[in-house]
Amino acid sequence: MHKPGAAPKKNPELYMNPAIDTSQPAIPGSGSGADADADAFGRVRFVLVETSHPGNVGSVARAIKTMGFGSLVLVSPREPDVLRHPDAVAMASGADDVLAAAVIVDQVDAALAGSALTVAMTARQREFGPPRLLPRAAAARARQTLGGSAEVAFVFGNERYGLPNEVVERCNAVTHIPANPAYASLNLAQAVQLIAYEMRLALLEAAPDAGANIGYAGEPATAEQVEAMFGHLQTGLEAIGFLDPAHPRKLMTRLRRLLARSGLEREEVNILRGIAKHMLIAAQNQNQPGPQADR
């Protein structure tokens, strides 16, 4: 209760547009004057892999909602009932709708399903990892991918040990935040907030015809189509003896990196699978005994 003569209690300061009513659903382009594609905001997915602390999940929900996004996927969080955990609910702070709509899956494959571009957040240098992009460049590439009806996913690892190599290799690109090298520590929600901000800027600032002059662009291949292609290609390379499964020498990792730079389209994936198919046919024909000569 407010006491007579006492200073009125101030609400916490919000570092955002004061005209925005935070009790209402986020409107991606509100107050910007830019021609934002609201549908594109709904096709950007934020994936958290093996998150430890429920409070961080709630903070991430808040972080992406402030930037106009709402798609949150959790892969094997440490707390099974994390979406209803008191710490998560408290830290969501008005982003309860994003938290309630979040999806929990057991495998990274399920989290990335349907996405045509996957970007891993990692500061660790990997010799044969996907191409590295700064956040702004990663957001620009994502905006280009979203030009059709494709989806993109930004993938974040555990608070302590980040993303494992096998998850990073599944992605088309990696990004990191070029923070102060003397003290580069960011918590999970801060990292997500910065990426979501760059993605928001890219969507608000891009002209509607930004990709009009790049020529024909086919439908981007989804993560599961690309992964199936790599499996098919590896089988074909083993069949013709080009790849020794016992001593692969990171050949498939290098091929992943090579093809990740191209941004594969569905038809291109089909071409590569056709090549793999004919490798298998050629190997099978070579292994079949020829007709015996008449005696």
C-alpha positions, 0 to 999 in steps of 0.5 A: 500500500502506498503511504501518504507523503512517500515517493511513488513506487517506480516500475522497473525501467525497460530498455525498449520502446516505451510505447510497446505494451509488453502484455500483448503479443509481439508485433515484429515490425511495430514502430520500425516503419520498415516493411518487415515480413511477419511470417519470416519471424515465425520461421526462425527457430532458436534451439537450446541443446542440453540446457542445465538451468531452468532459469536460463530457459525462461530468460531465453524465452523473454530474450526472443520475445522482445525481438519478435520471435517465438519459436523455442526448441529444447533438446534434452534439457537437464530438468525434464519439467523445465517449462513449468519450473518456477525459475523458468516461469519467473525469468520468462517475465511476461514471455509465458506464451513463448515458454508454454509453446516451447517444444522439447525433443530428445534428438538434435535431428528432431530439433532441426527438422524442416530447417534449410539453414542451421547456424551453430553458436560456438566460439571454439575454433574447429579445423574442419567445421562449417564456415564461420560467419559473424552474427550480422553476416549469419543473420543476412544469410538467414534473411536470404534463406527466409525469402521463400518459405524456408525455415532457419535455426540457430543452435546454442549449446550447454552453459558449461561445455557448449555444443559437441562436435557432432552437432556443429558438423550438422550445421551449415555455418557457425557464428560467435559473438566477437566479445572482449577477448580479455573477458568474453563471458556471456550467459546463454540468454545474453548470447541468444538476445544478441543473435535475435537482435541481429536477426531482427535487424536483418528482417526489418532492414532488408528490402523486399527484393533484396534477392531479386538480382541473384538469378534463379534460386531453387527451394533450399534443402532441409536439414534432414534431406541434407543429412540423408544425402550425406549418408547415401554419399558416404555409402557410395564412396565406401562401395567404390573404395574411395572412402575406407570406413576404418580410416575415413581421415575426416573426408566426410567432415571436409565434404560437409564443410565444402557443401555447406558453403554452397547452401544446397538446394533440393534439386542439388541434393537430388543430383548428389544422391543420384551420383551416390546411387550410380556409385552403388550400382557400378560397385555392385556390377563390378562385384558380380561374376561375369558369364562363364565361357562355354567349355 
